[in-house]
Amino acid sequence: MAWRKLRDYLIPFVTIALILTVSFAIIAYGRGYRLDLNKTQLRATGLLSVTSDPIGAQVYVDGKLKTATNTSLNLSPGQYTIRITKEGYLAWEKPVGVMGEVVSRADAFLFPTNPSLSPLTSSGVKEPVLSPDGTKIAYIVPPKQIDGNVNKTGIWVLELAEGPLGRNRDPVQVASVDPNFDVTAATIVWSPDTTELLLTVPSRQARLYRTNRLDSFQDASLTASSLLGEWQDERNGKERQKLAAFKQPIINMATTSAKIISFSPDETKIFYEATASATIPTVINPHLLGTNATPETRTTQPGKLYVYDSREDRNYLLLAKTELPSPTPTPKSPLSSIGNWKLEIGNSTRSVVWLPTNKHLILTLPGKIDVMEYDRTNWITVYSGPFVEGFVAPWPNGSRLVVLTNLNQTASTLPNLYTVNLR
């Protein structure tokens, strides 16, 4: 009887103790604790989430194959070199810091080793201009560029979007041949809302064309200057709105010791040139856990290019302007640069634009197009071949680059628009 009473008394306590022990073990496991059999003790580990686009890539940790993406790994706290590879794609590699009970990330966007080219136009293209929102390209088809029995001379607009069944959308003609206004000699400027094109010719005539209807225009010869000023004010207002989302110390830095070149598409990062020496103040203190392990630079120097990431409050030295050799200068009206993302190098411009991944910048260099992450890691060449250096544009979803090139000079003296397919 005594034993039975004792058993009935102990069972609830043993059950509760067992439940608490199992619960503790589950919670500890979920928080990253693992049993170290060599030291017979629990140790804290960190969780590394590894993803890739495309998926199914191999993951190496300090040179050892561990798993495939997309997955998570438990690792002891420390610094690791993560390498992600996939057949047919350029390898991705980056140092990643792992902290106990903290989730760190390694997200790789893989670029193909041998990207393919696909034509967008065939009639010959002159002076293409990307719209401010990056969704359209306006360009000139000069005279005597004949496709079949149809003369395509004039101004055309190509929308960077897929049509039915995944085909590219057909370009739309905006302006045709006019003996009173030489559209083929015009400088093209987009309106901020991308619904209009201002065409200015050397005779100082100007016309404002609608982009949704052929030859729908109004004479802007007397109002072109004031209209350009209004458009620039509108662009400046939008830039100020983007900057207003940042912390005040960063706004002060950007307006006193920096020249903003562009914001990332998601408006969380600033690509800028330092115009004076400055120290970037800390606005998130203490720093967030599990952030980018790439060393940052809080002190800026004039003439160097940086990217500031507002989500993690980190500032990275991207490159010096001397690393971007000047292209061969071509005489153009200053109007043609309005609305484009260009970086002035000496008396010329070099294109440095964001890829819509929000993590990469595209650099046009002599004979090649490079891509790097915003912290200067994974600087790779994605295209090496003929192209006109003055024009490279990303497809709005980041799947392609649009270049201007002539792959058959015996058939035409003019280049055409092609896509460099990254997916």
C-alpha positions in Angstrom: 0.0 0.0 0.0 2.8 2.4 0.9 4.6 1.8 -2.4 1.3 2.3 -4.4 0.7 5.6 -2.6 4.3 6.7 -3.3 4.0 5.7 -7.0 0.7 7.6 -7.3 2.4 10.6 -5.7 5.5 10.5 -7.9 3.9 9.9 -11.3 2.6 13.5 -11.7 5.9 15.0 -10.8 7.9 12.7 -13.1 5.4 13.4 -15.9 5.7 17.2 -15.4 9.5 17.0 -15.1 9.6 14.9 -18.3 7.4 17.4 -20.2 9.5 20.3 -19.0 12.7 18.5 -20.0 11.4 17.7 -23.5 10.1 21.2 -23.9 13.4 22.7 -22.8 15.2 20.4 -25.3 12.9 21.4 -28.2 13.2 25.1 -27.4 17.0 24.8 -27.1 17.2 22.9 -30.4 15.0 25.5 -32.1 17.3 28.3 -30.8 20.3 26.5 -32.2 21.8 24.7 -29.2 23.4 21.3 -30.0 25.0 18.7 -27.8 28.8 18.6 -28.1 29.7 15.0 -27.5 33.4 15.7 -27.2 32.9 18.2 -24.4 29.6 16.7 -23.1 27.9 20.1 -23.0 25.3 22.1 -24.9 26.7 24.8 -27.2 25.0 27.6 -29.0 25.0 27.4 -32.8 23.7 29.8 -35.5 21.4 29.2 -38.3 22.6 30.0 -41.9 19.8 30.3 -44.5 21.2 29.6 -47.9 19.3 30.4 -51.1 20.1 30.8 -54.7 18.4 32.0 -57.9 18.2 29.6 -59.7 17.7 27.0 -57.0 19.5 23.7 -56.8 23.0 25.0 -56.5 25.8 23.4 -54.4 26.8 25.0 -51.1 30.4 24.9 -49.9 31.3 26.0 -46.4 35.1 26.8 -46.1 35.7 24.6 -49.2 33.6 21.6 -48.0 30.4 20.6 -49.8 27.6 20.7 -47.3 24.2 20.7 -49.0 22.2 22.2 -51.8 20.1 25.4 -51.9 17.5 26.3 -50.7 18.1 25.1 -47.1 19.4 26.0 -43.7 22.6 25.0 -41.9 23.5 24.9 -38.2 27.0 26.3 -37.7 29.1 27.2 -34.7 29.6 30.9 -34.2 32.4 32.3 -36.4 33.4 33.6 -39.8 32.9 31.3 -42.8 33.5 31.5 -46.6 30.4 30.4 -48.4 30.7 29.4 -52.0 27.6 28.6 -54.1 28.1 26.9 -57.5 25.8 25.5 -60.3 26.8 24.1 -63.6 26.4 26.7 -66.4 26.6 29.6 -63.9 29.4 31.8 -62.5 30.2 30.9 -58.9 29.2 33.1 -56.0 31.4 33.5 -52.9 31.2 35.7 -49.8 32.3 35.8 -46.2 29.4 35.3 -43.8 29.4 35.8 -40.0 27.4 33.3 -37.9 26.3 34.1 -34.4 24.8 31.9 -31.7 21.0 31.8 -31.7 20.9 34.2 -34.8 19.8 33.6 -38.3 22.3 34.7 -41.0 21.7 34.7 -44.7 23.6 33.8 -47.9 21.5 34.8 -50.9 23.1 34.2 -54.3 21.9 35.5 -57.6 23.8 33.4 -60.1 24.6 34.7 -63.6 25.1 32.3 -66.6 28.5 31.5 -67.8 27.5 32.0 -71.5 24.5 34.3 -71.8 22.6 34.2 -75.1 21.7 37.2 -77.2 18.2 37.8 -78.7 17.3 40.6 -81.1 14.7 43.2 -80.1 14.9 45.3 -83.3 16.0 44.7 -86.9 15.5 48.0 -88.7 18.6 49.7 -87.3 18.6 52.0 -84.2 20.1 55.4 -83.5 20.2 57.3 -80.2 18.2 55.0 -77.8 17.0 56.6 -74.6 15.7 54.7 -71.6 12.7 56.1 -69.9 13.0 57.4 -66.3 11.2 54.4 -64.8 13.3 52.0 -66.9 10.3 50.3 -68.7 10.6 51.8 -72.2 13.2 52.7 -74.8 12.7 55.5 -77.4 14.9 55.4 -80.4 15.4 56.8 -83.9 15.2 54.7 -87.1 17.1 56.8 -89.8 16.1 57.1 -93.4 16.6 54.2 -95.9 16.3 51.6 -93.2 13.8 49.4 -95.0 12.1 46.2 -93.7 10.3 44.5 -96.6 8.1 47.2 -98.2 7.6 49.3 -95.1 9.7 52.4 -94.4 10.2 52.6 -90.7 11.9 56.0 -90.6 10.9 57.9 -87.5 10.8 57.7 -83.7 9.8 54.4 -82.1 9.1 53.3 -78.5 9.8 49.8 -77.3 8.2 48.6 -74.1 10.4 46.3 -72.0 7.8 43.7 -71.2 6.8 40.3 -72.4 3.7 40.0 -74.6 1.4 37.0 -75.1 3.2 33.6 -74.9 6.3 35.2 -73.6 7.2 37.1 -76.8 8.6 40.6 -76.7 6.2 43.4 -77.3 6.3 45.0 -80.7 7.7 48.6 -80.8 5.2 51.4 -81.5 5.9 54.3 -83.9 5.5 57.7 -82.3 6.7 60.1 -85.0 7.0 59.6 -88.8 8.9 61.5 -91.5 8.0 65.2 -91.7 9.6 67.6 -94.2 9.1 70.4 -91.8 10.7 68.7 -88.8 13.6 66.3 -89.1 12.8 63.7 -86.4 15.9 61.6 -87.4 18.1 64.5 -86.1 16.2 65.0 -82.9 17.4 64.8 -79.4 14.9 62.8 -77.3 13.9 63.6 -73.7 11.4 61.6 -71.7 8.8 63.2 -69.5 9.0 62.1 -65.9 5.7 60.1 -66.2 7.0 58.5 -69.5 3.8 59.5 -71.4 5.5 62.1 -73.6 8.7 62.7 -75.6 10.2 66.1 -76.2 12.0 66.2 -79.5 14.4 69.0 -80.2 16.2 69.5 -83.5 19.3 71.6 -84.4 17.1 74.3 -85.9 15.8 75.0 -82.4 12.4 73.6 -83.2 10.8 71.4 -80.6 7.7 69.2 -80.5 6.0 67.4 -77.7 4.8 63.9 -78.8 2.4 61.5 -77.1 3.8 58.0 -76.8 0.5 56.2 -77.4 -0.4 57.7 -80.8 1.4 58.2 -84.1 2.2 61.8 -84.9 0.2 63.2 -82.0 2.2 66.3 -81.0 2.1 70.0 -80.2 4.6 72.6 -81.1 6.9 73.3 -78.1 9.5 75.5 -79.8 8.8 78.4 -77.5 8.1 76.4 -74.3 10.8 73.7 -74.5 13.2 75.4 -72.1 10.5 76.0 -69.4 9.1 72.5 -69.9 12.5 71.0 -69.4 12.9 73.0 -66.2 9.5 71.8 -64.9 10.4 68.2 -65.7 13.8 68.6 -63.9 12.0 70.2 -60.9 9.6 67.2 -60.8 12.5 64.8 -60.9 14.3 66.7 -58.1 11.1 66.6 -56.0 10.9 62.8 -56.4 14.5 62.5 -55.4 13.9 64.6 -52.3 10.9 62.4 -51.4 13.1 59.3 -51.7 15.8 60.9 -49.5 13.2 61.9 -46.9 12.7 58.3 -46.0 16.2 58.1 -44.6 17.3 59.1 -41.1 18.2 62.8 -40.6 22.0 62.3 -40.1 22.1 60.5 -43.5 20.1 63.2 -45.2 22.6 65.8 -43.8 25.5 63.8 -45.1 23.9 63.3 -48.6 23.1 67.0 -49.0 26.4 68.4 -47.7 29.2 66.1 -48.6 27.9 63.8 -51.3 26.3 63.8 -54.8 23.6 61.2 -55.1 23.9 59.3 -58.3 20.9 57.0 -57.9 18.7 55.1 -55.5 18.2 51.4 -55.6 14.9 50.3 -57.2 13.4 49.6 -53.7 14.7 53.0 -52.5 16.6 51.5 -49.5 20.1 52.1 -50.8 21.9 55.2 -52.0 24.6 55.1 -54.7 26.6 58.3 -54.3 29.9 60.1 -54.9 31.6 61.7 -52.0 32.3 65.4 -52.6 34.1 66.0 -49.3 35.6 64.0 -46.5 33.0 62.9 -44.0 32.2 60.3 -41.3 28.9 58.5 -41.7 27.1 58.7 -38.3 25.7 55.6 -36.7 21.9 55.7 -36.9 21.1 52.1 -35.7 22.8 51.4 -32.4 23.4 48.6 -31.5 23.9 47.2 -34.9 21.4 44.6 -36.1 22.4 40.9 -35.7 22.9 38.7 -38.6 23.7 41.5 -41.0 26.1 41.6 -44.0 29.6 40.5 -42.8 31.5 42.5 -45.5 33.6 45.2 -43.9 32.1 48.6 -44.3 33.7 52.1 -44.6 32.2 54.9 -42.4 34.7 57.5 -43.5 34.3 58.8 -47.1 36.8 60.5 -49.4 36.1 62.8 -52.3 36.1 61.3 -55.7 35.2 57.8 -54.5 31.9 56.0 -55.0 29.9 54.4 -52.1 26.6 52.7 -51.4 24.7 53.3 -48.2 22.3 50.6 -47.0 19.6 52.1 -44.8 18.1 48.7 -43.7 21.4 47.7 -42.0 22.9 51.1 -41.6 26.1 50.1 -43.4 28.2 52.0 -45.9 30.4 50.4 -48.5 33.2 51.7 -50.6 32.2 50.6 -54.2 35.1 51.9 -56.2 37.1 55.0 -57.2 36.2 56.9 -60.3 39.7 56.1 -61.7 38.6 52.4 -61.9 36.0 53.5 -64.6 38.0 54.5 -67.7 36.4 57.2 -69.8 34.7 56.1 -72.9 35.4 57.8 -76.2 33.5 61.1 -75.9 30.7 61.6 -78.5 29.2 65.1 -79.1 25.7 65.2 -77.8 23.2 67.8 -76.6 23.1 68.1 -72.8 19.4 67.5 -73.1 20.0 63.8 -74.0 21.4 63.1 -70.5 18.3 64.2 -68.6 16.6 61.3 -67.0 19.5 58.8 -67.6 21.6 57.4 -64.8 25.1 58.3 -65.9 28.3 59.0 -64.0 30.6 61.8 -65.2 34.2 60.7 -65.8 36.2 63.6 -67.1 34.5 65.0 -70.1 32.5 61.8 -70.8 30.0 59.6 -69.0 30.2 56.0 -67.9 27.0 54.0 -67.2 26.6 52.6 -63.7 23.0 51.5 -63.1 21.1 49.3 -60.6 20.0 45.9 -61.6 16.3 45.4 -60.3 17.5 42.7 -57.9 18.2 45.8 -55.6 21.6 44.1 -54.7 23.6 44.6 -57.9 25.1 47.4 -60.0 25.9 47.2 -63.7 29.1 48.7 -64.9 29.9 49.3 -68.6 33.6 48.9 -69.2 35.7 48.8 -72.4 34.5 45.7 -74.3 32.6 44.2 -71.4 29.7 44.5 -69.0 30.4 43.8 -65.4 28.0 43.2 -62.4 28.9 43.6 -58.7 27.0 43.4 -55.5 26.5 46.7 -53.7 29.2 45.9 -51.2 31.7 45.3 -54.0 31.7 41.5 -53.6 31.1 39.1 -56.5 32.4 41.5 -59.2 32.0 39.4 -62.4 31.8 39.9 -66.1 28.4 38.9 -67.5 29.0 39.9 -71.1 32.2 40.3 -73.2 31.5 41.2 -76.8 30.7 44.0 -79.2 28.3 46.7 -78.0 28.0 50.4 -78.1 29.3 51.6 -74.7 26.9 54.5 -74.4 23.8 52.4 -73.9 23.2 49.4 -71.5 19.8 49.0 -69.7 18.4 46.4 -67.4 15.1 44.6 -68.1 12.6 45.7 -65.5 12.5 42.2 -63.8 16.3 41.8 -63.9 16.2 38.8 -66.3 18.1 40.5 -69.1 20.2 43.4 -70.2 19.5 45.5 -73.2 22.5 46.4 -75.3 23.1 48.2 -78.6 25.3 46.3 -81.0 25.8 45.3 -84.6 26.5 41.6 -85.1 26.6 41.8 -88.9 28.1 45.0 -90.2 28.0 43.7 -93.8 24.2 43.8 -93.7 23.8 47.1 -92.0 25.9 50.0 -90.8 23.6 50.7 -87.9 23.4 48.7 -84.7 20.2 47.1 -83.2 18.9 46.5 -79.7 19.6 43.0 -78.3 19.0 41.4 -75.0 21.7 39.6 -73.0 19.7 36.9 -71.4 20.6 36.4 -67.7 17.9 33.7 -67.1 
